[in-house]
């Protein structure tokens, strides 16, 4: 099963939703500290829109690749989050 297929299955929809929530919270918290509430909210909204974009998700899926044979779900999620963070940094520069 490809990562893209894994991300769109019913079981992983909640995993993706949780990851998006984590990203939104992290971005919002960091942005409030540096930008203030109004600009932070706008920035967080832009990030959520970006990570919800089909092209972003497709690139993320390609960057993550297939789950490794001995990789646990927790390890896969941690690797996916790390990959998502790196991709976000590259897109938001």
N, C-alpha and C positions, 0 to 999 in steps of 0.2 A: 504494500500500500504506500503510495506517495505521501509525503508530508502534507501536501495540499489536500489530498483526500482525507488524511487523518484529521486535519484542522476543520474540515467541513462536516465530519460525521457528527451524529447526534451526541455521542459521548464526549467529544472534544469541544462542542459548542460552548459548554460551560467553562471548560479550561480556557478557551480563547476569550470568553467574556470576562473571566477572572483576570486574565493577563491584561486585557484592555483597561479594566478597572484599576489594577495595580499601576499601570502606566499613567492613567489619568490622575490618580491620587499623588503619585510621585512627582509628576510634572507640575501639578497644581501646587503642591507643598513647596517645591523648590522655587517655583516662579513667584509665589506670594512673598517669599523671603527677599527676593531681589527686585521684583517689578511692582509690587503692590497688588491689591485685590483686583482692580479693574483689568489691568493689562495681563495679569496672571490668568484670569478667567478666559480672556480672549485667546491667550497662548495655549492654555490647556484644551480649549475647544478646537483649535487648529490641529493640535497633536492628535486628538481623538479622531478628528475627521481624516487625518493622514493615515492613521493605523487602521481605519475602517475601509480605506480605499482598496478596490480590487487589485489594482496594479501593485500597491504596496504589499498586500497579502501574497500576491503571486511571487514577487521578488523575495519576500521573507521566506516563503515556502522553499524556493530554490536555494536560498542561502542556508537554510537549516538542513535541508537534505533529508534522507531517510533516517529513521531511528536506528541507532547502532544495535547490533545483535544482542549484546549484553547490557544495553542501556535500560535503566528502569524508567518508569513514567516520570518520576520526580527528576531524574537526571535529564531526561528529554525536555521537560518543562523549563528547567534551569538553563539548559543550553539554548532553548528557544527564546527565553527572556533576554539572555545575554546577546544573542544575535539581533533581536528586535531593538535593543538599546543601541547597539552599534549602527544599525540601519537608520534609526531615528536621528542619531547624531550626524550621520552623513547627509541626510535629507534636510536637516534644519540648519545647516551651516550657511 
